[in-house]
Amino acid sequence: MTDDKLARMANQIAAFFVTQPGVAAEGVASHINDNWSPPMRAALLAHIAAGGAGLAPAVIEAASRLRPPPHSAAQT
């Protein structure tokens, strides 16, 4: 999956949660942790580590709350 598609998906999640003041980053992280596969989370975390181009602030803020995938999942 491309970084652009991951960013678009993450930003759509953020757009929903920013309507709920004070819980945007927690909501984004919870949704991604519960619904994204380990390889998708690994790709998003790598994109954020590379600067996070195109990501909404709530997604960047959620990064510290994302559950890192198991090492082997990042290699699939």
N, C-alpha and C positions, 0 to 999 in steps of 0.2 A: 504494500500500500504506500502511496506517495505521501511525502510530508504535507503537500497541499491538501490532500483528501483528509488526512488525520487532523490538520489544523481546522479545516472546515467543519468536521464532525465535532471536534472539541469546542469550537466557538459556538456551534449551535446549542450544545449543552450549556455552555456559559451564558448564552443569551436567555435561556430559560431561568437559570438560577439567579441572575443579577436582578430579577424582578422580586426577589426575596431578600431584602437587605440584611446584611450581617451573616448570611450563610452561603454566599455564592461559592467561595473556594471550597468549603466543606461539601457542598452539594455536588460540585463538579467532580471532586476527588471521589466521593462515594459512588457516584454514577459510573465513573470510569473504572474504578476498582471492581464494582459488581458486574459490569456488563462488557468490558473490553477484554479480549484475550491477552495472555501474557506477551505474545509478540507485538501486539498493538500498543500495549503500555510501554514496552521497551522502546519501540520506535518513537513514541511521543516523548518519553524521557530523554532520548538521544537528541531529538529535535530541540527540546527545551535547553539541553546542555550546550547545543550549538548556537544558541542565541534566541531560539523561539520565534523566528520571523513569522509574522502574520497571526500570532496567537493573541487572544483577548487577555487582558490583565488578570481576570479571574482564573484562567487556565494556568498562567504562569504562577499565580499565588497558590494554586492547588497542587503544584508539582511536589512540594514537600510532604504532601499528604498521600501521594500516590504510592500504592503498594508495589515495590520493585518486583519484577518477575523473577522466577528462579533462574539461575545462571544458564541452565540448559535451554530455557524457553527463548532467551535472547538470541540463541544461535539457530533457531528454526526458521 
